[in-house]
Amino acid sequence: MRVEEADKYDLVVVGSGPAGEKGAAQAAYFGKRVALIERNKELGGACAVTGTLPSKTLRESALFLSGLRQREIYGVSTSVKTQNLSVNAFMAHKDRVVRAEIDRIQHNLDRHKIELIKGSATLVDPHTVRVTLAEGGTRDLRAEVILIATGSSPWRPPNIPFSDPDIDDSDKVLTLDRIPGHFIVLGGGVIGCEYASIFAALGISQVTIIEGRDRILGFLDPEIGDILTASFRRLGIDVIVKDRIVKYEKPEGQRGVKVTLESGRVLVADRLLAAAGRSSNVEGMNLDGVGVKMGERGKIEINEHYQTSVPHIYAAGDVVGWPSLAATSMEQGRVAMCHAFQLSYKTKMANTFPYGLYTIPEVSICGLSEEEARRKHADVEVGRAYYRDNARGQIVNDPEGILKLVFDAKTKKLYGVHILGERATELVHLGQAVMTLDGTIDYFIQTVFNYPTLSEIYKYAAYDGLGRLARRAATAG
């Protein structure tokens, strides 16, 4: 097959989400000729269009429109008339943010002189990518290096009748035609809990979470998870655990969904969101045909450099599975391309990275939970501080907020940071930095924080931890 010089590239990237965009820009920054293929109408993948940014923006819209943050501070209702809130009004800010992010991605590709090709990609052989162009026809691209960054889509279990217009996955929920009066969320993972708290915050939706395991968000430190569950219930969310749906029906003569649980309980709701995880977007790419090894739900197998079983074909982002975060996907794309082109700019992923849960209240964690630390280390202690005892916590009126530090009882080395409350996803980075530098909780004791700030809670959590150590020593003595 003859390929024109114009169609030869140092790098061809498939997918314009966080991993694809940042991987392409990293290579182009160092002078590589790069083409990026995107099959969807808009750039940015699930992160920009259907997942990360839309859901986080809807969270802020719900907080603003409901006045939830301000009600108790000022003693009056500051909310809009959410009873008459339209979907268009609720979605308006989300739409603006998504448009701005798509424009930013396009500008980033343009300034790095990355050629954008709209269409669907198939690997004809290990170095040739055939694009079925959106405008019609095909085009073959010859690449020295290929980066697969096609992301993921909501997984649709076969037992859930998604043909029902009132049953949504995490993409379809963004196309609501009305604010539901009763909203069932099947699945107590990150996506399910985020959307449950968003609709509950509006104050016009009765929200029910159904989780088959014994707790929602089972990866959280159990203490933090229990506080979050209690917060959800105070927000009005009915959290049902250790139960599952065994029957789906339509309510007689009306829209909505009627479900029967294994426990015998029957629920009728306007809509149901099935948040059952995600699967990789690899259909029709012929990856196995060119020797790329695949795992469950289409996940691509990689090594520590993000190389697949075909060394010049790399993969990054949701398509490789855990941790499936936008933040880690960006870094994976960069690390992969630095390895592919022998660039010393960025040689490996950070060992420590945070998770952010944009629930209401917000949660962020980094490092080991108390349980994990006690399994891995001989002597572990914790320190806690509460927003209610912090001046800024009083100003922002967050009585539920908590910071929990997990550390080594002998060396005081920090193992884990767990925060629930206002600005948790920002505050976690201070603890992350100390952990990355193998620091101890003494840093928080010795340093000076602005006053009044939420960051101060690190100092008082460290003091609490030291107090626990002192009481242990006194008891032992």
C-alpha positions as CSV (number, residue, x, y, z in Angstrom):
1,M,0.0,0.0,0.0
2,R,1.5,3.4,-1.0
3,V,1.2,6.1,1.5
4,E,1.8,9.7,0.5
5,E,4.5,11.7,2.4
6,A,1.7,14.0,3.6
7,D,0.2,11.1,5.5
8,K,3.3,10.0,7.4
9,Y,3.5,11.1,11.0
10,D,5.8,10.7,14.0
11,L,2.6,10.1,16.1
12,V,-1.0,9.3,15.5
13,V,-3.3,9.7,18.5
14,V,-6.8,8.2,18.6
15,G,-9.1,10.2,20.9
16,S,-9.1,13.8,22.1
17,G,-9.9,13.3,25.8
18,P,-7.4,14.2,28.5
19,A,-4.9,11.4,27.7
20,G,-5.1,12.0,23.9
21,E,-4.9,15.8,24.0
22,K,-2.0,16.0,26.5
23,G,-0.1,13.1,24.9
24,A,-0.4,14.7,21.4
25,A,0.6,18.1,22.8
26,Q,3.6,16.7,24.6
27,A,5.0,15.1,21.5
28,A,4.2,18.2,19.3
29,Y,5.9,20.5,21.9
30,F,9.2,18.7,21.1
31,G,8.8,19.0,17.4
32,K,7.1,15.8,16.4
33,R,4.6,15.7,13.6
34,V,1.3,14.7,15.1
35,A,-2.2,13.8,13.9
36,L,-5.1,13.4,16.2
37,I,-8.3,11.4,15.2
38,E,-11.6,12.1,16.9
39,R,-14.8,10.3,15.9
40,N,-17.3,12.4,17.9
41,K,-18.7,15.8,16.9
42,E,-17.0,17.5,19.8
43,L,-13.5,17.4,21.2
44,G,-12.7,16.4,24.8
45,G,-14.2,12.9,25.2
46,A,-16.3,12.0,28.3
47,C,-14.2,14.4,30.4
48,A,-15.4,17.5,28.6
49,V,-18.7,16.5,27.1
50,T,-20.5,13.9,29.2
51,G,-18.6,13.2,32.4
52,T,-16.2,15.1,34.5
53,L,-16.8,18.7,33.7
54,P,-20.6,18.5,33.1
55,S,-21.3,16.7,36.4
56,K,-19.0,19.0,38.4
57,T,-20.6,22.1,36.9
58,L,-24.1,20.8,37.6
59,R,-23.0,20.4,41.2
60,E,-22.1,24.1,41.4
61,S,-25.4,25.0,39.7
62,A,-27.4,22.9,42.2
63,L,-25.6,24.6,45.1
64,F,-26.2,28.1,43.7
65,L,-29.8,27.7,42.6
66,S,-30.8,26.0,45.8
67,G,-29.0,28.4,48.1
68,L,-28.0,25.4,50.1
69,R,-24.7,26.9,51.2
70,Q,-26.3,30.2,52.3
71,R,-29.6,29.2,53.9
72,E,-28.3,28.6,57.5
73,I,-25.6,31.3,57.4
74,Y,-28.0,34.2,56.9
75,G,-31.1,32.8,58.5
76,V,-33.2,33.4,55.4
77,S,-33.9,31.4,52.2
78,T,-31.7,32.7,49.4
79,S,-32.8,30.0,46.9
80,V,-34.5,30.6,43.6
81,K,-37.9,29.1,43.1
82,T,-36.5,25.7,42.4
83,Q,-40.0,24.2,42.3
84,N,-40.4,25.9,38.8
85,L,-36.8,25.3,37.8
86,S,-36.5,24.4,34.1
87,V,-34.0,21.9,32.7
88,N,-32.6,24.7,30.4
89,A,-32.0,26.9,33.4
90,F,-30.3,24.1,35.3
91,M,-28.1,23.1,32.4
92,A,-27.2,26.6,31.2
93,H,-23.9,27.0,33.1
94,K,-22.9,23.5,32.3
95,D,-23.4,24.2,28.6
96,R,-21.2,27.3,28.8
97,V,-18.4,25.5,30.7
98,V,-18.4,22.6,28.2
99,R,-18.3,24.9,25.3
100,A,-15.3,26.8,26.8
101,E,-13.4,23.6,27.4
102,I,-14.0,22.3,23.8
103,D,-12.7,25.7,22.5
104,R,-9.7,25.5,24.8
105,I,-8.8,22.0,23.5
106,Q,-9.2,23.2,19.8
107,H,-6.9,26.1,20.6
108,N,-4.3,23.8,22.2
109,L,-4.3,21.6,19.1
110,D,-3.9,24.6,16.8
111,R,-1.1,26.2,18.7
112,H,0.9,22.9,18.7
113,K,0.2,22.5,15.0
114,I,-1.5,19.1,15.6
115,E,-3.6,18.0,12.6
116,L,-7.2,17.2,13.7
117,I,-8.9,14.5,11.6
118,K,-12.6,13.8,12.2
119,G,-13.6,10.2,11.8
120,S,-13.3,6.6,13.1
121,A,-10.0,4.8,13.3
122,T,-9.1,1.2,12.5
123,L,-5.6,-0.3,12.6
124,V,-4.9,-1.9,9.2
125,D,-1.5,-3.1,10.4
126,P,0.8,-2.1,13.3
127,H,1.9,1.2,11.7
128,T,-1.2,2.1,9.6
129,V,-4.3,3.7,10.9
130,R,-7.3,3.9,8.5
131,V,-9.7,6.7,9.2
132,T,-13.3,6.5,8.0
133,L,-13.8,10.2,7.6
134,A,-16.8,11.9,8.9
135,E,-17.1,13.8,5.6
136,G,-17.0,10.6,3.7
137,G,-14.3,8.3,2.3
138,T,-11.2,6.9,4.0
139,R,-7.7,8.1,4.6
140,D,-4.6,6.0,5.6
141,L,-2.1,7.4,8.1
142,R,1.4,5.9,8.6
143,A,2.7,6.3,12.1
144,E,6.0,5.6,13.8
145,V,4.1,5.7,17.2
146,I,0.4,5.3,17.9
147,L,-1.4,6.3,21.1
148,I,-4.8,4.8,21.8
149,A,-6.7,7.2,24.1
150,T,-10.3,6.4,23.1
151,G,-11.7,6.6,26.6
152,S,-14.7,4.7,27.9
153,S,-18.5,4.6,27.8
154,P,-21.1,3.7,30.4
155,W,-21.4,-0.1,30.8
156,R,-25.0,-1.3,30.2
157,P,-25.7,-4.6,32.0
158,P,-28.0,-6.7,29.9
159,N,-30.5,-7.1,32.7
160,I,-31.4,-3.4,32.8
161,P,-33.9,-2.3,30.2
162,F,-32.1,0.8,28.8
163,S,-34.7,0.9,26.0
164,D,-37.0,2.5,28.5
165,P,-36.8,6.2,27.9
166,D,-36.9,6.8,31.7
167,I,-33.9,4.7,32.5
168,D,-30.6,6.5,32.0
169,D,-26.9,5.8,32.0
170,S,-24.4,8.5,33.1
171,D,-24.3,9.9,29.6
172,K,-28.0,10.0,28.9
173,V,-28.8,11.6,32.2
174,L,-27.5,14.9,30.8
175,T,-30.3,14.9,28.3
176,L,-33.1,15.2,30.8
177,D,-36.3,16.8,29.6
178,R,-37.5,17.6,33.1
179,I,-36.2,17.7,36.6
180,P,-37.4,14.4,38.2
181,G,-39.7,14.5,41.2
182,H,-38.3,11.1,42.4
183,F,-34.9,10.0,41.1
184,I,-33.6,6.4,41.7
185,V,-29.9,5.9,41.5
186,L,-28.8,2.3,41.0
187,G,-25.2,2.0,42.2
188,G,-23.4,3.7,45.1
189,G,-20.2,4.4,43.3
190,V,-18.7,7.8,42.5
191,I,-20.9,8.7,39.5
192,G,-24.1,7.5,41.3
193,C,-23.4,9.4,44.5
194,E,-22.4,12.6,42.7
195,Y,-25.7,12.7,40.7
196,A,-27.7,11.6,43.8
197,S,-26.4,14.5,45.8
198,I,-26.8,17.0,43.0
199,F,-30.5,16.3,42.6
200,A,-31.1,16.1,46.3
201,A,-29.5,19.5,46.8
202,L,-32.1,21.1,44.5
203,G,-34.7,20.2,47.1
204,I,-37.3,19.3,44.5
205,S,-36.3,15.7,43.9
206,Q,-36.8,12.7,46.2
207,V,-33.6,10.7,45.7
208,T,-33.0,7.0,46.5
209,I,-29.6,5.2,46.2
210,I,-29.7,1.4,45.8
211,E,-26.4,-0.3,46.5
212,G,-25.9,-4.1,46.6
213,R,-22.9,-4.0,48.9
214,D,-23.0,-3.1,52.6
215,R,-21.9,0.5,52.0
216,I,-21.7,3.1,49.4
217,L,-18.3,4.2,48.1
218,G,-16.6,1.1,49.6
219,F,-13.1,2.3,48.8
220,L,-13.3,5.3,51.2
221,D,-11.9,5.1,54.7
222,P,-14.9,3.6,56.6
223,E,-15.0,6.5,59.0
224,I,-15.2,9.1,56.2
225,G,-17.7,6.9,54.3
226,D,-20.0,6.7,57.3
227,I,-19.9,10.5,57.8
228,L,-20.8,11.0,54.1
229,T,-23.6,8.5,54.3
230,A,-25.0,10.3,57.3
231,S,-24.7,13.6,55.4
232,F,-26.6,12.2,52.4
233,R,-29.4,11.1,54.7
234,R,-29.6,14.6,56.2
235,L,-29.8,16.0,52.7
236,G,-32.9,13.8,52.2
237,I,-31.3,10.9,50.3
238,D,-32.7,7.4,51.0
239,V,-29.6,5.2,51.0
240,I,-30.5,1.6,50.6
241,V,-27.7,-0.9,51.0
242,K,-27.4,-4.7,50.8
243,D,-30.4,-4.8,48.4
244,R,-30.8,-5.0,44.6
245,I,-33.5,-4.5,41.9
246,V,-35.0,-7.8,40.7
247,K,-37.9,-6.4,38.6
248,Y,-38.4,-3.4,36.3
249,E,-41.9,-2.3,35.2
250,K,-43.7,0.8,33.9
251,P,-46.1,2.4,36.3
252,E,-49.6,1.8,35.0
253,G,-50.7,4.6,32.7
254,Q,-47.9,7.0,33.3
255,R,-44.2,7.7,32.6
256,G,-41.5,6.7,35.0
257,V,-40.2,3.4,36.3
258,K,-41.5,0.9,38.9
259,V,-38.9,-1.4,40.5
260,T,-39.1,-4.2,43.0
261,L,-36.2,-4.9,45.3
262,E,-35.0,-8.3,46.5
263,S,-36.1,-7.2,50.0
264,G,-39.7,-6.9,48.6
265,R,-39.8,-3.1,48.7
266,V,-41.4,-1.5,45.7
267,L,-40.4,2.0,44.5
268,V,-42.0,4.2,41.8
269,A,-39.9,7.0,40.4
270,D,-39.9,9.5,37.5
271,R,-36.4,8.4,36.4
272,L,-33.7,5.8,37.2
273,L,-30.0,6.3,36.7
274,A,-28.1,3.0,36.3
275,A,-24.5,3.8,37.3
276,A,-22.9,0.4,36.7
277,G,-19.3,1.3,35.7
278,R,-17.7,1.9,32.4
279,S,-16.2,-0.1,29.5
280,S,-13.4,0.8,27.1
281,N,-14.1,2.3,23.7
282,V,-12.3,-0.1,21.4
283,E,-15.0,-1.5,19.1
284,G,-14.0,-1.8,15.5
285,M,-10.4,-0.8,16.0
286,N,-8.9,-4.2,15.2
287,L,-6.5,-4.0,18.1
288,D,-6.4,-7.7,18.7
289,G,-5.9,-8.1,14.9
290,V,-2.5,-6.3,15.1
291,G,-1.4,-8.1,18.3
292,V,-2.6,-5.7,21.1
293,K,-3.6,-7.8,24.1
294,M,-6.9,-7.0,25.7
295,G,-8.4,-7.5,29.1
296,E,-12.0,-7.5,30.5
297,R,-14.5,-4.9,29.3
298,G,-12.1,-3.9,26.5
299,K,-9.3,-2.7,28.7
300,I,-5.9,-2.6,27.0
301,E,-3.0,-4.3,28.7
302,I,0.0,-2.1,29.2
303,N,3.4,-2.0,31.0
304,E,4.7,0.8,33.3
305,H,5.6,2.9,30.3
306,Y,2.0,2.6,28.8
307,Q,3.3,0.4,26.0
308,T,0.9,-2.3,24.8
309,S,2.1,-5.8,23.7
310,V,3.1,-4.0,20.5
311,P,5.9,-1.8,21.7
312,H,5.3,1.3,19.5
313,I,1.6,1.2,20.2
314,Y,0.8,3.0,23.5
315,A,-2.5,3.4,25.4
316,A,-3.5,5.8,28.2
317,G,-6.6,7.0,30.0
318,D,-9.8,5.2,30.7
319,V,-9.1,2.7,27.9
320,V,-6.5,1.1,30.2
321,G,-8.7,1.0,33.3
322,W,-7.9,2.0,36.9
323,P,-7.7,4.7,38.1
324,S,-9.7,6.2,35.3
325,L,-9.3,9.8,36.5
326,A,-9.0,12.8,34.2
327,A,-6.0,14.0,36.2
328,T,-4.1,10.7,35.9
329,S,-5.1,10.2,32.3
330,M,-3.4,13.5,31.4
331,E,-0.2,12.4,33.0
332,Q,-0.3,8.9,31.5
333,G,-0.5,10.5,28.0
334,R,2.5,12.7,28.7
335,V,4.6,9.9,30.3
336,A,3.8,7.5,27.4
337,M,4.9,10.0,24.8
338,C,8.0,11.0,26.7
339,H,9.0,7.3,26.7
340,A,8.0,6.8,23.1
341,F,10.3,9.6,21.9
342,Q,13.0,9.2,24.5
343,L,12.3,12.6,26.1
344,S,13.6,13.1,29.6
345,Y,11.0,15.7,30.4
346,K,8.7,13.3,32.3
347,T,9.8,9.8,32.9
348,K,7.1,8.3,35.2
349,M,3.8,8.7,36.9
350,A,3.7,10.1,40.4
351,N,3.4,7.3,43.0
352,T,0.9,9.4,45.0
353,F,-2.2,11.0,43.5
354,P,-5.5,12.2,44.9
355,Y,-9.1,11.2,44.3
356,G,-11.8,13.8,44.3
357,L,-15.4,13.0,44.8
358,Y,-17.6,15.9,43.9
359,T,-20.5,14.9,46.0
360,I,-22.3,17.2,48.4
361,P,-20.4,17.4,50.7
362,E,-17.2,17.1,48.8
363,V,-14.6,14.4,49.6
364,S,-11.0,13.9,48.6
365,I,-8.5,11.3,49.6
366,C,-4.8,10.6,49.0
367,G,-2.8,7.6,50.3
368,L,-3.8,4.9,52.6
369,S,-7.0,4.6,54.7
370,E,-6.6,3.8,58.4
371,E,-7.5,0.1,57.7
372,E,-5.0,-0.2,54.8
373,A,-2.2,1.4,56.9
374,R,-2.8,-0.9,59.8
375,R,-2.6,-3.9,57.5
376,K,0.7,-2.7,56.0
377,H,2.5,-1.1,58.9
378,A,3.2,-2.3,62.4
379,D,2.2,0.8,64.4
380,V,-0.2,3.4,63.0
381,E,-2.0,6.4,64.6
382,V,-4.5,9.0,63.3
383,G,-5.2,12.7,64.0
384,R,-8.5,14.4,63.3
385,A,-9.6,18.0,63.1
386,Y,-13.1,19.3,62.4
387,Y,-14.3,22.3,60.4
388,R,-16.7,23.2,63.2
389,D,-13.6,24.0,65.4
390,N,-12.0,26.1,62.7
391,A,-12.7,29.9,62.2
392,R,-13.0,29.6,58.4
393,G,-15.2,26.5,58.9
394,Q,-17.5,28.6,60.9
395,I,-17.5,31.4,58.3
396,V,-18.5,29.0,55.5
397,N,-20.8,27.2,57.9
398,D,-19.6,23.6,57.3
399,P,-20.2,21.8,60.6
400,E,-19.8,18.3,59.1
401,G,-16.3,18.9,57.6
402,I,-13.4,16.7,58.9
403,L,-9.7,16.1,58.1
404,K,-8.2,12.7,59.1
405,L,-4.5,12.1,58.9
406,V,-3.1,8.6,59.0
407,F,0.6,8.3,60.0
408,D,3.3,6.1,61.4
409,A,3.3,6.2,65.2
410,K,7.1,6.0,65.5
411,T,8.5,8.1,62.6
412,K,5.3,10.3,62.2
413,K,5.6,9.7,58.4
414,L,2.3,10.6,56.7
415,Y,0.5,7.7,55.1
416,G,-2.9,9.1,54.2
417,V,-5.1,12.2,54.0
418,H,-8.8,12.0,54.1
419,I,-11.0,15.1,53.9
420,L,-14.8,15.6,53.8
421,G,-16.1,19.1,53.5
422,E,-15.9,22.4,51.7
423,R,-12.9,22.7,49.3
424,A,-11.8,19.1,50.1
425,T,-10.5,18.6,46.6
426,E,-8.2,21.7,46.9
427,L,-7.1,21.1,50.5
428,V,-5.9,17.5,49.8
429,H,-3.0,18.7,47.7
430,L,-1.1,20.0,50.8
431,G,-1.1,16.6,52.4
432,Q,-0.3,15.0,49.0
433,A,2.8,17.2,48.7
434,V,4.0,16.2,52.2
435,M,3.5,12.5,51.4
436,T,5.3,12.8,48.0
437,L,8.3,14.3,49.8
438,D,8.2,11.5,52.5
439,G,7.3,14.1,55.1
440,T,6.0,13.8,58.6
441,I,3.1,15.4,60.4
442,D,5.7,17.6,62.1
443,Y,5.6,19.8,59.0
444,F,2.0,20.9,59.9
445,I,3.1,21.7,63.4
446,Q,6.1,23.8,62.4
447,T,4.6,25.7,59.4
448,V,2.5,28.9,59.5
449,F,-0.9,29.0,57.8
450,N,-2.9,32.0,56.8
451,Y,-5.7,32.8,59.3
452,P,-8.5,32.2,59.0
453,T,-8.2,29.4,56.5
454,L,-9.5,25.8,56.2
455,S,-5.9,24.8,55.7
456,E,-5.3,25.3,59.4
457,I,-7.1,22.1,60.1
458,Y,-3.9,20.3,59.1
459,K,-2.1,21.8,62.1
460,Y,-4.9,20.8,64.5
461,A,-5.2,17.3,63.1
462,A,-1.4,16.9,63.6
463,Y,-1.8,18.2,67.2
464,D,-4.6,15.7,67.8
465,G,-2.3,12.9,66.4
466,L,0.6,14.0,68.7
467,G,-1.8,14.1,71.6
468,R,-2.8,10.5,70.9
469,L,0.8,9.5,70.9
470,A,1.5,11.3,74.2
471,R,-1.5,9.5,75.8
472,R,-0.3,6.2,74.5
473,A,3.2,6.8,76.0
474,A,1.7,7.9,79.3
475,T,-0.4,4.8,79.5
476,A,2.5,2.6,78.6
477,G,4.7,4.2,81.2
